[in-house]
């Protein structure tokens, strides 16, 4: 019996526990590629799926909704149990597998020059709660540890900005850049679900980019139509 794991917290990763996953280094086309890749993972596995596990976040709005919607629909269609886990805790677990022996600052790209982050102690305990902030503010939180630590997360420009902010304040740290997909990452996701399960609900930590039409406009038309739609943009 197999466990299907889904991660759309930024890049897309989907696979069967114990096997090499499929992944796409893109944060914009989860909806189009998730189902086909999951189908390939299931076909190569050749086993019946016994449960579904998904990363609940934190992460960008659209990606999280795509992953959670797929995992929920798949589990309902096959009457399978669905479990969720926290991305940042999974990053901490992955960092331990990579040799991290001190505190771990786990991060994920939040766009808008910000990142999601959480700091864990040597035993995986939470030093800070999940939060979202700028690289300089994240550097301040890490410096408050007063000792060497590890920075763990997907590589990318956001990660490099955090590294730069840490160097500016003289932080003593080591970077662990996680690849988009690997067996070790699937194992870390699974372990995070088993140790600290979360409700299968997306964790955003920030409102969606979209806003209601005509918000805060006193003379908004009573109905939305093609003729007045452009009015709402100005």
TORPA-4810 file (N, C-alpha, C, O; in nm, 3 decimals):
<nodes>
NODE_1_0.085_-0.120_0.000_0.000_0.000_0.000_0.088_0.125_0.000_0.191_0.129_0.067_X
NODE_2_0.047_0.227_-0.075_0.130_0.345_-0.097_0.070_0.470_-0.034_-0.051_0.479_-0.011_X
NODE_3_0.159_0.568_-0.008_0.117_0.699_0.041_0.148_0.801_-0.068_0.262_0.812_-0.112_X
NODE_4_0.047_0.876_-0.111_0.065_0.981_-0.211_0.089_1.113_-0.140_0.011_1.152_-0.054_X
NODE_5_0.199_1.182_-0.175_0.234_1.309_-0.112_0.230_1.421_-0.214_0.275_1.406_-0.328_X
NODE_6_0.176_1.535_-0.172_0.159_1.651_-0.261_0.215_1.776_-0.193_0.183_1.803_-0.077_X
NODE_7_0.297_1.851_-0.266_0.352_1.976_-0.214_0.342_2.083_-0.322_0.408_2.074_-0.426_X
NODE_8_0.259_2.184_-0.299_0.249_2.297_-0.391_0.272_2.428_-0.318_0.216_2.532_-0.355_X
NODE_9_0.354_2.424_-0.215_0.379_2.543_-0.134_0.464_2.646_-0.207_0.471_2.761_-0.164_X
NODE_10_0.528_2.608_-0.314_0.593_2.701_-0.407_0.613_2.625_-0.538_0.529_2.636_-0.628_X
NODE_11_0.720_2.550_-0.551_0.731_2.460_-0.664_0.637_2.341_-0.643_0.582_2.323_-0.534_X
NODE_12_0.619_2.264_-0.747_0.529_2.148_-0.741_0.609_2.020_-0.722_0.701_1.992_-0.799_X
NODE_13_0.574_1.943_-0.622_0.633_1.811_-0.599_0.521_1.713_-0.567_0.437_1.740_-0.481_X
NODE_14_0.519_1.599_-0.636_0.419_1.497_-0.609_0.484_1.361_-0.628_0.561_1.341_-0.722_X
NODE_15_0.455_1.267_-0.539_0.517_1.136_-0.551_0.467_1.037_-0.448_0.384_1.069_-0.363_X
NODE_16_0.519_0.916_-0.458_0.485_0.808_-0.368_0.598_0.791_-0.267_0.715_0.785_-0.305_X
NODE_17_0.564_0.782_-0.141_0.664_0.766_-0.036_0.754_0.647_-0.065_0.706_0.537_-0.094_X
NODE_18_0.886_0.670_-0.057_0.982_0.564_-0.084_1.030_0.559_-0.228_1.117_0.478_-0.262_X
NODE_19_0.975_0.645_-0.314_1.013_0.649_-0.454_1.056_0.791_-0.492_1.029_0.886_-0.419_X
NODE_20_1.123_0.804_-0.607_1.161_0.936_-0.655_1.036_1.012_-0.699_0.955_0.957_-0.774_X
NODE_21_1.019_1.136_-0.655_0.900_1.212_-0.691_0.915_1.278_-0.828_1.023_1.280_-0.887_X
NODE_22_0.805_1.333_-0.876_0.806_1.420_-0.993_0.796_1.563_-0.942_0.727_1.588_-0.842_X
NODE_23_0.863_1.656_-1.008_0.854_1.794_-0.962_0.873_1.889_-1.080_0.929_1.853_-1.183_X
NODE_24_0.825_2.010_-1.060_0.835_2.116_-1.160_0.882_2.241_-1.089_0.820_2.284_-0.991_X
NODE_25_0.990_2.301_-1.136_1.042_2.423_-1.074_0.968_2.544_-1.130_1.025_2.627_-1.200_X
NODE_26_0.842_2.551_-1.097_0.756_2.662_-1.137_0.653_2.683_-1.028_0.609_2.588_-0.963_X
NODE_27_0.614_2.808_-1.008_0.514_2.838_-0.906_0.385_2.890_-0.968_0.301_2.946_-0.898_X
NODE_28_0.368_2.870_-1.099_0.253_2.931_-1.166_0.164_2.834_-1.242_0.058_2.875_-1.290_X
NODE_29_0.201_2.708_-1.254_0.119_2.616_-1.334_0.089_2.485_-1.261_0.088_2.378_-1.322_X
NODE_30_0.064_2.495_-1.131_0.031_2.376_-1.052_-0.096_2.308_-1.103_-0.102_2.185_-1.112_X
NODE_31_-0.196_2.388_-1.136_-0.326_2.332_-1.177_-0.311_2.244_-1.300_-0.371_2.136_-1.306_X
NODE_32_-0.234_2.288_-1.398_-0.220_2.213_-1.522_-0.136_2.088_-1.507_-0.160_1.989_-1.576_X
NODE_33_-0.036_2.091_-1.419_0.062_1.982_-1.417_0.048_1.884_-1.301_0.106_1.775_-1.305_X
NODE_34_-0.027_1.921_-1.198_-0.034_1.834_-1.081_-0.099_1.700_-1.111_-0.041_1.596_-1.081_X
NODE_35_-0.217_1.699_-1.171_-0.288_1.574_-1.197_-0.211_1.480_-1.291_-0.201_1.361_-1.261_X
NODE_36_-0.155_1.530_-1.403_-0.078_1.440_-1.490_0.044_1.379_-1.421_0.075_1.261_-1.442_X
NODE_37_0.113_1.459_-1.339_0.229_1.406_-1.270_0.189_1.305_-1.163_0.257_1.205_-1.143_X
NODE_38_0.079_1.331_-1.095_0.030_1.235_-0.996_-0.008_1.104_-1.065_0.016_0.996_-1.011_X
NODE_39_-0.067_1.114_-1.182_-0.104_0.994_-1.258_0.020_0.913_-1.295_0.018_0.790_-1.289_X
NODE_40_0.127_0.980_-1.334_0.252_0.910_-1.366_0.310_0.843_-1.243_0.358_0.729_-1.249_X
NODE_41_0.306_0.914_-1.129_0.359_0.856_-1.006_0.281_0.730_-0.967_0.341_0.631_-0.924_X
NODE_42_0.150_0.734_-0.981_0.067_0.619_-0.947_0.091_0.503_-1.044_0.095_0.387_-1.002_X
NODE_43_0.106_0.535_-1.172_0.128_0.431_-1.271_0.261_0.359_-1.248_0.269_0.237_-1.260_X
NODE_44_0.365_0.435_-1.216_0.497_0.375_-1.192_0.498_0.295_-1.063_0.569_0.195_-1.052_X
NODE_45_0.420_0.339_-0.966_0.417_0.269_-0.837_0.352_0.131_-0.849_0.407_0.033_-0.798_X
NODE_46_0.239_0.123_-0.915_0.171_-0.005_-0.933_0.106_-0.059_-0.808_0.067_-0.176_-0.805_X
NODE_47_0.093_0.023_-0.704_0.030_-0.020_-0.580_-0.096_0.061_-0.553_-0.114_0.170_-0.608_X
NODE_48_-0.182_0.009_-0.470_-0.300_0.082_-0.428_-0.259_0.190_-0.327_-0.177_0.164_-0.239_X
NODE_49_-0.316_0.307_-0.340_-0.287_0.416_-0.246_-0.373_0.399_-0.122_-0.494_0.378_-0.131_X
NODE_50_-0.310_0.408_-0.005_-0.383_0.391_0.121_-0.415_0.523_0.190_-0.507_0.530_0.271_X
NODE_51_-0.339_0.629_0.157_-0.364_0.760_0.218_-0.300_0.870_0.134_-0.213_0.846_0.051_X
NODE_52_-0.347_0.993_0.159_-0.296_1.111_0.089_-0.247_1.211_0.192_-0.314_1.235_0.293_X
NODE_53_-0.129_1.269_0.168_-0.072_1.368_0.257_-0.032_1.491_0.177_0.025_1.479_0.069_X
NODE_54_-0.063_1.608_0.230_-0.039_1.732_0.156_0.022_1.836_0.249_-0.010_1.841_0.368_X
NODE_55_0.109_1.919_0.194_0.165_2.029_0.270_0.063_2.143_0.273_0.019_2.191_0.168_X
NODE_56_0.025_2.186_0.394_-0.078_2.288_0.411_-0.025_2.430_0.395_-0.103_2.524_0.381_X
NODE_57_0.107_2.446_0.397_0.165_2.579_0.386_0.254_2.609_0.507_0.284_2.519_0.585_X
NODE_58_0.295_2.733_0.522_0.249_2.849_0.447_0.310_2.858_0.307_0.419_2.807_0.280_X
NODE_59_0.235_2.927_0.218_0.280_2.942_0.081_0.187_3.035_0.006_0.086_3.080_0.061_X
NODE_60_0.220_3.065_-0.119_0.136_3.153_-0.201_-0.006_3.100_-0.217_-0.029_2.979_-0.218_X
NODE_61_-0.100_3.191_-0.230_-0.242_3.160_-0.227_-0.284_3.056_-0.332_-0.342_2.953_-0.296_X
NODE_62_-0.256_3.082_-0.459_-0.306_2.995_-0.566_-0.246_2.856_-0.559_-0.317_2.757_-0.574_X
NODE_63_-0.116_2.848_-0.535_-0.051_2.717_-0.528_-0.109_2.630_-0.418_-0.135_2.512_-0.439_X
NODE_64_-0.128_2.688_-0.300_-0.182_2.611_-0.189_-0.323_2.560_-0.220_-0.356_2.445_-0.190_X
NODE_65_-0.405_2.646_-0.279_-0.541_2.605_-0.311_-0.541_2.493_-0.414_-0.623_2.401_-0.405_X
NODE_66_-0.452_2.498_-0.511_-0.444_2.393_-0.612_-0.407_2.260_-0.550_-0.469_2.157_-0.579_X
NODE_67_-0.306_2.261_-0.464_-0.262_2.137_-0.401_-0.366_2.080_-0.307_-0.391_1.960_-0.308_X
NODE_68_-0.427_2.165_-0.226_-0.527_2.119_-0.131_-0.652_2.069_-0.202_-0.712_1.970_-0.160_X
NODE_69_-0.693_2.139_-0.309_-0.811_2.096_-0.383_-0.789_1.960_-0.448_-0.877_1.874_-0.445_X
NODE_70_-0.670_1.940_-0.506_-0.642_1.810_-0.568_-0.639_1.699_-0.464_-0.702_1.595_-0.482_X
NODE_71_-0.567_1.722_-0.354_-0.555_1.620_-0.250_-0.691_1.585_-0.192_-0.722_1.468_-0.168_X
NODE_72_-0.773_1.688_-0.169_-0.907_1.665_-0.114_-0.994_1.588_-0.211_-1.061_1.492_-0.173_X
NODE_73_-0.993_1.629_-0.338_-1.073_1.560_-0.438_-1.030_1.417_-0.458_-1.115_1.328_-0.471_X
NODE_74_-0.901_1.392_-0.461_-0.848_1.257_-0.480_-0.888_1.168_-0.362_-0.931_1.054_-0.382_X
NODE_75_-0.874_1.220_-0.241_-0.906_1.140_-0.123_-1.056_1.111_-0.114_-1.095_1.000_-0.076_X
NODE_76_-1.140_1.208_-0.149_-1.284_1.187_-0.145_-1.328_1.085_-0.251_-1.412_0.999_-0.225_X
NODE_77_-1.270_1.098_-0.371_-1.309_1.009_-0.481_-1.275_0.864_-0.449_-1.346_0.773_-0.494_X
NODE_78_-1.170_0.841_-0.373_-1.126_0.704_-0.344_-1.152_0.664_-0.198_-1.110_0.557_-0.155_X
NODE_79_-1.221_0.750_-0.125_-1.250_0.723_0.017_-1.123_0.693_0.096_-1.116_0.594_0.169_X
NODE_80_-1.024_0.780_0.079_-0.895_0.764_0.146_-0.879_0.869_0.254_-0.932_0.979_0.242_X
NODE_81_-0.806_0.837_0.360_-0.778_0.939_0.463_-0.685_1.047_0.408_-0.592_1.017_0.333_X
NODE_82_-0.711_1.172_0.445_-0.631_1.286_0.403_-0.569_1.352_0.525_-0.640_1.382_0.622_X
NODE_83_-0.437_1.374_0.522_-0.366_1.439_0.631_-0.283_1.553_0.575_-0.245_1.551_0.458_X
NODE_84_-0.255_1.653_0.660_-0.175_1.767_0.618_-0.064_1.793_0.718_-0.072_1.754_0.834_X
NODE_85_0.040_1.860_0.670_0.153_1.894_0.756_0.204_2.033_0.725_0.170_2.090_0.621_X
NODE_86_0.284_2.088_0.814_0.340_2.222_0.797_0.468_2.219_0.717_0.558_2.140_0.745_X
NODE_87_0.477_2.304_0.616_0.595_2.309_0.531_0.721_2.340_0.610_0.823_2.272_0.594_X
NODE_88_0.716_2.441_0.697_0.838_2.485_0.766_0.890_2.379_0.862_1.011_2.366_0.880_X
NODE_89_0.800_2.303_0.924_0.844_2.193_1.009_0.907_2.084_0.923_1.005_2.022_0.965_X
NODE_90_0.852_2.060_0.805_0.912_1.962_0.713_1.051_2.008_0.669_1.141_1.925_0.653_X
NODE_91_1.068_2.139_0.649_1.201_2.192_0.614_1.300_2.164_0.727_1.415_2.128_0.702_X
NODE_92_1.255_2.181_0.851_1.342_2.153_0.966_1.382_2.007_0.968_1.499_1.975_0.992_X
NODE_93_1.288_1.918_0.945_1.317_1.774_0.942_1.416_1.742_0.830_1.509_1.665_0.849_X
NODE_94_1.393_1.802_0.713_1.486_1.781_0.601_1.626_1.829_0.636_1.724_1.762_0.604_X
NODE_95_1.635_1.944_0.701_1.766_1.998_0.738_1.840_1.903_0.831_1.962_1.888_0.820_X
NODE_96_1.769_1.839_0.923_1.833_1.741_1.013_1.889_1.625_0.932_1.997_1.574_0.963_X
NODE_97_1.816_1.582_0.830_1.864_1.472_0.745_1.989_1.513_0.668_2.069_1.428_0.627_X
NODE_98_2.005_1.645_0.649_2.123_1.697_0.579_2.237_1.730_0.674_2.340_1.781_0.631_X
NODE_99_2.220_1.700_0.802_2.328_1.719_0.898_2.319_1.840_0.987_2.412_1.866_1.063_X
NODE_100_2.210_1.916_0.982_2.195_2.033_1.069_2.195_1.988_1.216_2.115_1.904_1.256_X
NODE_101_2.285_2.047_1.295_2.299_2.005_1.435_2.262_2.115_1.534_2.266_2.092_1.655_X
NODE_102_2.227_2.232_1.484_2.189_2.343_1.572_2.050_2.392_1.539_1.975_2.322_1.472_X
NODE_103_2.015_2.513_1.584_1.885_2.570_1.549_1.870_2.582_1.397_1.968_2.599_1.325_X
NODE_104_1.747_2.572_1.351_1.718_2.581_1.207_1.615_2.691_1.183_1.508_2.692_1.244_X
NODE_105_1.650_2.784_1.095_1.555_2.885_1.047_1.503_2.837_0.912_1.576_2.842_0.813_X
NODE_106_1.379_2.790_0.908_1.319_2.738_0.786_1.245_2.851_0.715_1.172_2.928_0.779_X
NODE_107_1.263_2.862_0.584_1.203_2.973_0.509_1.137_2.924_0.380_1.169_2.816_0.329_X
NODE_108_1.044_3.004_0.330_0.979_2.978_0.202_0.943_3.111_0.138_0.905_3.206_0.207_X
NODE_109_0.955_3.117_0.007_0.930_3.240_-0.067_0.784_3.283_-0.052_0.693_3.203_-0.076_X
NODE_110_0.761_3.408_-0.014_0.626_3.463_-0.001_0.600_3.572_-0.104_0.495_3.636_-0.102_X
NODE_111_0.696_3.595_-0.194_0.688_3.704_-0.291_0.678_3.839_-0.219_0.689_3.845_-0.096_X
NODE_112_0.659_3.946_-0.295_0.651_4.083_-0.239_0.771_4.115_-0.151_0.757_4.190_-0.053_X
NODE_113_0.889_4.061_-0.182_1.011_4.086_-0.106_0.999_4.037_0.038_1.062_4.093_0.128_X
NODE_114_0.920_3.934_0.058_0.903_3.877_0.191_0.923_3.726_0.187_0.931_3.666_0.079_X
NODE_115_0.931_3.666_0.305_0.944_3.520_0.315_0.868_3.471_0.438_0.859_3.542_0.539_X
NODE_116_0.815_3.352_0.428_0.759_3.283_0.545_0.877_3.225_0.621_0.973_3.179_0.559_X
NODE_117_0.872_3.226_0.754_0.983_3.169_0.827_0.937_3.119_0.964_0.836_3.163_1.019_X
NODE_118_1.016_3.027_1.018_0.996_2.976_1.153_1.129_2.922_1.201_1.205_2.863_1.124_X
NODE_119_1.158_2.942_1.330_1.285_2.898_1.387_1.261_2.783_1.483_1.170_2.789_1.567_X
NODE_120_1.342_2.679_1.471_1.330_2.559_1.554_1.459_2.535_1.631_1.567_2.570_1.585_X
NODE_121_1.447_2.473_1.750_1.567_2.439_1.827_1.621_2.304_1.783_1.569_2.242_1.689_X
NODE_122_1.726_2.258_1.851_1.794_2.135_1.810_1.703_2.012_1.813_1.727_1.916_1.739_X
NODE_123_1.602_2.014_1.895_1.512_1.900_1.905_1.386_1.913_1.822_1.295_1.831_1.834_X
NODE_124_1.379_2.016_1.738_1.261_2.037_1.656_1.153_2.118_1.725_1.045_2.138_1.668_X
NODE_125_1.180_2.166_1.847_1.084_2.250_1.916_1.075_2.387_1.853_1.172_2.434_1.793_X
NODE_126_0.961_2.452_1.865_0.939_2.581_1.803_0.994_2.695_1.889_0.944_2.720_1.999_X
NODE_127_1.095_2.762_1.839_1.147_2.881_1.905_1.058_3.000_1.869_1.035_3.088_1.952_X
NODE_128_1.010_3.002_1.746_0.917_3.107_1.704_0.800_3.041_1.632_0.809_2.927_1.588_X
NODE_129_0.691_3.114_1.620_0.576_3.064_1.544_0.592_3.097_1.397_0.680_3.176_1.360_X
NODE_130_0.508_3.039_1.311_0.512_3.071_1.169_0.483_3.219_1.151_0.392_3.274_1.213_X
NODE_131_0.560_3.284_1.064_0.542_3.427_1.043_0.583_3.462_0.901_0.636_3.379_0.827_X
NODE_132_0.559_3.587_0.863_0.598_3.637_0.731_0.662_3.774_0.751_0.607_3.859_0.822_X
NODE_133_0.778_3.796_0.687_0.848_3.923_0.708_0.952_3.943_0.599_0.970_3.859_0.511_X
NODE_134_1.020_4.058_0.607_1.124_4.093_0.512_1.256_4.027_0.553_1.271_3.990_0.670_X
NODE_135_1.351_4.013_0.461_1.481_3.955_0.497_1.549_4.023_0.615_1.602_3.952_0.701_X
NODE_136_1.552_4.158_0.625_1.616_4.221_0.742_1.550_4.184_0.874_1.618_4.163_0.974_X
NODE_137_1.416_4.175_0.875_1.346_4.137_0.998_1.372_3.991_1.033_1.384_3.957_1.151_X
NODE_138_1.382_3.906_0.931_1.414_3.765_0.956_1.555_3.755_1.014_1.581_3.675_1.104_X
NODE_139_1.647_3.836_0.961_1.784_3.837_1.013_1.786_3.879_1.159_1.860_3.822_1.239_X
NODE_140_1.704_3.978_1.196_1.697_4.020_1.335_1.650_3.907_1.426_1.705_3.885_1.534_X
NODE_141_1.547_3.835_1.380_1.495_3.723_1.460_1.600_3.615_1.478_1.611_3.556_1.585_X
NODE_142_1.676_3.588_1.374_1.780_3.485_1.381_1.895_3.529_1.472_1.950_3.448_1.547_X
NODE_143_1.931_3.657_1.466_2.040_3.707_1.549_2.005_3.699_1.698_2.093_3.689_1.783_X
NODE_144_1.876_3.704_1.728_1.833_3.697_1.868_1.867_3.562_1.930_1.866_3.548_2.052_X
NODE_145_1.896_3.462_1.847_1.936_3.331_1.899_2.067_3.341_1.976_2.087_3.273_2.076_X
NODE_146_2.156_3.428_1.928_2.285_3.445_1.994_2.380_3.329_1.976_2.474_3.313_2.054_X
NODE_147_2.359_3.247_1.873_2.446_3.132_1.847_2.435_3.090_1.701_2.345_3.136_1.631_X
NODE_148_2.526_3.005_1.654_2.521_2.960_1.514_2.391_2.886_1.484_2.332_2.824_1.573_X
NODE_149_2.347_2.893_1.359_2.224_2.826_1.319_2.231_2.789_1.171_2.327_2.823_1.102_X
NODE_150_2.130_2.718_1.125_2.121_2.675_0.986_2.001_2.743_0.920_1.894_2.754_0.980_X
NODE_151_2.019_2.787_0.796_1.912_2.844_0.716_1.871_2.740_0.612_1.953_2.697_0.532_X
NODE_152_1.743_2.699_0.613_1.698_2.592_0.525_1.576_2.634_0.445_1.483_2.695_0.498_X
NODE_153_1.577_2.601_0.316_1.464_2.631_0.230_1.500_2.612_0.084_1.615_2.584_0.051_X
NODE_154_1.401_2.626_-0.004_1.425_2.619_-0.147_1.523_2.728_-0.188_1.513_2.841_-0.141_X
NODE_155_1.616_2.694_-0.276_1.706_2.795_-0.327_1.633_2.891_-0.419_1.527_2.858_-0.473_X
NODE_156_1.688_3.010_-0.438_1.625_3.109_-0.524_1.665_3.249_-0.483_1.740_3.267_-0.386_X
NODE_157_1.616_3.348_-0.556_1.654_3.486_-0.527_1.612_3.530_-0.387_1.684_3.604_-0.321_X
NODE_158_1.494_3.483_-0.342_1.449_3.521_-0.208_1.545_3.467_-0.102_1.576_3.535_-0.004_X
NODE_159_1.593_3.343_-0.123_1.686_3.280_-0.029_1.817_3.358_-0.025_1.875_3.379_0.081_X
NODE_160_1.863_3.402_-0.143_1.986_3.479_-0.150_1.972_3.613_-0.079_2.068_3.662_-0.019_X
NODE_161_1.854_3.673_-0.086_1.832_3.801_-0.017_1.838_3.782_0.135_1.890_3.867_0.207_X
NODE_162_1.785_3.670_0.183_1.792_3.641_0.327_1.937_3.617_0.368_1.982_3.666_0.471_X
NODE_163_2.010_3.542_0.286_2.152_3.520_0.314_2.226_3.655_0.322_2.307_3.676_0.412_X
NODE_164_2.196_3.745_0.227_2.261_3.876_0.227_2.230_3.956_0.352_2.318_4.020_0.409_X
NODE_165_2.104_3.952_0.396_2.065_4.024_0.517_2.136_3.966_0.640_2.175_4.040_0.730_X
NODE_166_2.151_3.835_0.642_2.220_3.771_0.754_2.367_3.808_0.757_2.424_3.830_0.864_X
NODE_167_2.429_3.814_0.641_2.572_3.851_0.635_2.591_3.996_0.680_2.691_4.028_0.745_X
NODE_168_2.497_4.082_0.644_2.509_4.224_0.681_2.511_4.243_0.832_2.576_4.334_0.882_X
NODE_169_2.440_4.159_0.904_2.437_4.173_1.050_2.539_4.082_1.119_2.541_4.073_1.242_X
NODE_170_2.622_4.015_1.040_2.728_3.933_1.097_2.682_3.803_1.156_2.743_3.753_1.251_X
NODE_171_2.575_3.745_1.103_2.522_3.619_1.156_2.615_3.503_1.127_2.680_3.498_1.023_X
NODE_172_2.621_3.409_1.220_2.701_3.287_1.206_2.604_3.175_1.165_2.535_3.118_1.249_X
NODE_173_2.599_3.146_1.035_2.502_3.049_0.988_2.557_2.966_0.872_2.658_3.000_0.811_X
NODE_174_2.488_2.857_0.844_2.520_2.772_0.730_2.393_2.750_0.650_2.287_2.720_0.706_X
NODE_175_2.403_2.766_0.518_2.286_2.752_0.431_2.268_2.609_0.384_2.364_2.541_0.347_X
NODE_176_2.144_2.564_0.385_2.106_2.433_0.331_1.995_2.457_0.231_1.879_2.477_0.269_X
NODE_177_2.030_2.455_0.101_1.932_2.481_-0.004_1.870_2.350_-0.052_1.938_2.262_-0.106_X
NODE_178_1.740_2.340_-0.030_1.670_2.216_-0.063_1.634_2.212_-0.211_1.587_2.312_-0.266_X
NODE_179_1.655_2.097_-0.278_1.608_2.083_-0.415_1.456_2.075_-0.418_1.392_2.049_-0.316_X
NODE_180_1.399_2.097_-0.536_1.252_2.096_-0.547_1.192_1.962_-0.510_1.084_1.957_-0.450_X
NODE_181_1.259_1.854_-0.545_1.203_1.722_-0.515_1.310_1.617_-0.494_1.412_1.618_-0.563_X
NODE_182_1.288_1.527_-0.400_1.378_1.416_-0.373_1.307_1.318_-0.282_1.207_1.353_-0.219_X
NODE_183_1.357_1.195_-0.273_1.299_1.099_-0.179_1.308_1.150_-0.037_1.217_1.131_0.044_X
NODE_184_1.420_1.216_-0.008_1.440_1.268_0.128_1.336_1.374_0.161_1.293_1.385_0.276_X
NODE_185_1.296_1.454_0.060_1.195_1.555_0.085_1.058_1.489_0.109_0.984_1.533_0.196_X
NODE_186_1.025_1.386_0.033_0.900_1.315_0.058_0.899_1.255_0.198_0.797_1.260_0.268_X
NODE_187_1.010_1.199_0.240_1.020_1.143_0.374_1.001_1.251_0.480_0.936_1.228_0.582_X
NODE_188_1.058_1.369_0.455_1.045_1.479_0.551_0.901_1.529_0.559_0.851_1.558_0.668_X
NODE_189_0.836_1.539_0.443_0.695_1.577_0.442_0.612_1.477_0.523_0.531_1.516_0.607_X
NODE_190_0.634_1.349_0.497_0.559_1.244_0.566_0.583_1.250_0.716_0.489_1.236_0.795_X
NODE_191_0.707_1.271_0.755_0.741_1.276_0.897_0.675_1.396_0.965_0.631_1.387_1.080_X
NODE_192_0.668_1.508_0.894_0.603_1.627_0.953_0.455_1.602_0.975_0.398_1.648_1.074_X
NODE_193_0.391_1.529_0.883_0.249_1.497_0.897_0.227_1.403_1.015_0.132_1.420_1.092_X
NODE_194_0.315_1.306_1.029_0.300_1.208_1.137_0.325_1.270_1.274_0.256_1.236_1.370_X
NODE_195_0.422_1.359_1.283_0.458_1.417_1.413_0.368_1.533_1.454_0.331_1.545_1.571_X
NODE_196_0.333_1.620_1.357_0.252_1.737_1.389_0.147_1.758_1.281_0.160_1.848_1.199_X
NODE_197_0.044_1.675_1.281_-0.059_1.688_1.177_-0.136_1.819_1.191_-0.161_1.868_1.301_X
NODE_198_-0.173_1.874_1.077_-0.253_1.996_1.072_-0.386_1.966_1.003_-0.397_1.867_0.931_X
NODE_199_-0.486_2.048_1.024_-0.611_2.031_0.949_-0.583_2.050_0.799_-0.498_2.131_0.763_X
NODE_200_-0.651_1.978_0.713_-0.629_1.994_0.568_-0.690_2.123_0.516_-0.782_2.122_0.435_X
NODE_201_-0.636_2.233_0.564_-0.681_2.367_0.526_-0.557_2.450_0.494_-0.461_2.446_0.570_X
NODE_202_-0.556_2.526_0.383_-0.437_2.604_0.347_-0.397_2.704_0.455_-0.482_2.771_0.514_X
NODE_203_-0.267_2.715_0.479_-0.212_2.813_0.573_-0.150_2.926_0.490_-0.047_2.907_0.426_X
NODE_204_-0.214_3.041_0.491_-0.168_3.151_0.406_-0.079_3.251_0.478_0.026_3.289_0.425_X
NODE_205_-0.117_3.293_0.597_-0.050_3.398_0.675_-0.060_3.535_0.609_-0.003_3.632_0.659_X
NODE_206_-0.133_3.543_0.496_-0.150_3.672_0.430_-0.274_3.663_0.342_-0.304_3.556_0.289_X
NODE_207_-0.346_3.773_0.327_-0.466_3.773_0.244_-0.429_3.753_0.098_-0.315_3.775_0.057_X
NODE_208_-0.527_3.711_0.019_-0.507_3.693_-0.125_-0.479_3.827_-0.192_-0.520_3.932_-0.142_X
NODE_209_-0.409_3.824_-0.306_-0.379_3.946_-0.379_-0.505_4.010_-0.435_-0.516_4.132_-0.443_X
NODE_210_-0.602_3.926_-0.475_-0.725_3.978_-0.535_-0.808_4.053_-0.430_-0.809_4.015_-0.313_X
NODE_211_-0.876_4.158_-0.473_-0.965_4.232_-0.385_-1.102_4.244_-0.452_-1.111_4.236_-0.575_X
NODE_212_-1.206_4.261_-0.375_-1.340_4.273_-0.435_-1.349_4.392_-0.528_-1.288_4.496_-0.502_X
NODE_213_-1.423_4.378_-0.637_-1.445_4.490_-0.728_-1.516_4.603_-0.653_-1.603_4.579_-0.570_X
NODE_214_-1.476_4.726_-0.685_-1.538_4.846_-0.631_-1.514_4.865_-0.481_-1.583_4.944_-0.418_X
NODE_215_-1.416_4.794_-0.425_-1.392_4.809_-0.281_-1.355_4.953_-0.248_-1.273_5.014_-0.316_X
NODE_216_-1.417_5.007_-0.143_-1.391_5.142_-0.094_-1.428_5.253_-0.193_-1.379_5.365_-0.182_X
NODE_217_-1.514_5.221_-0.290_-1.558_5.323_-0.384_-1.704_5.359_-0.351_-1.792_5.274_-0.363_X
NODE_218_-1.729_5.480_-0.311_-1.860_5.520_-0.260_-1.968_5.515_-0.366_-2.084_5.485_-0.337_X
NODE_219_-1.930_5.544_-0.491_-2.031_5.550_-0.596_-2.028_5.427_-0.685_-2.050_5.436_-0.806_X
NODE_220_-1.999_5.309_-0.626_-1.994_5.186_-0.703_-2.130_5.154_-0.764_-2.233_5.172_-0.699_X
NODE_221_-2.132_5.108_-0.889_-2.259_5.071_-0.951_-2.322_4.954_-0.876_-2.252_4.873_-0.815_X
NODE_222_-2.454_4.944_-0.880_-2.525_4.840_-0.806_-2.508_4.703_-0.868_-2.523_4.602_-0.799_X
NODE_223_-2.476_4.697_-0.997_-2.455_4.570_-1.064_-2.326_4.575_-1.143_-2.284_4.682_-1.190_X
NODE_224_-2.262_4.459_-1.158_-2.139_4.450_-1.237_-2.174_4.399_-1.376_-2.237_4.294_-1.390_X
NODE_225_-2.136_4.473_-1.478_-2.162_4.432_-1.616_-2.041_4.464_-1.701_-1.947_4.529_-1.655_X
NODE_226_-2.044_4.418_-1.826_-1.932_4.444_-1.916_-1.911_4.594_-1.936_-1.798_4.639_-1.955_X
NODE_227_-2.018_4.669_-1.933_-2.009_4.812_-1.959_-1.945_4.890_-1.844_-1.884_4.994_-1.866_X
NODE_228_-1.959_4.841_-1.721_-1.901_4.916_-1.609_-1.781_4.848_-1.545_-1.728_4.898_-1.445_X
NODE_229_-1.737_4.735_-1.600_-1.627_4.660_-1.539_-1.499_4.741_-1.536_-1.429_4.742_-1.435_X
NODE_230_-1.467_4.811_-1.647_-1.345_4.890_-1.651_-1.348_5.002_-1.549_-1.243_5.045_-1.501_X
NODE_231_-1.466_5.051_-1.514_-1.478_5.157_-1.413_-1.414_5.116_-1.283_-1.357_5.200_-1.212_X
NODE_232_-1.422_4.988_-1.250_-1.372_4.942_-1.120_-1.221_4.945_-1.111_-1.165_4.934_-1.002_X
NODE_233_-1.155_4.959_-1.225_-1.008_4.952_-1.225_-0.946_5.088_-1.200_-0.824_5.096_-1.186_X
NODE_234_-1.023_5.194_-1.193_-0.967_5.327_-1.181_-1.015_5.399_-1.055_-0.977_5.513_-1.031_X
</nodes>
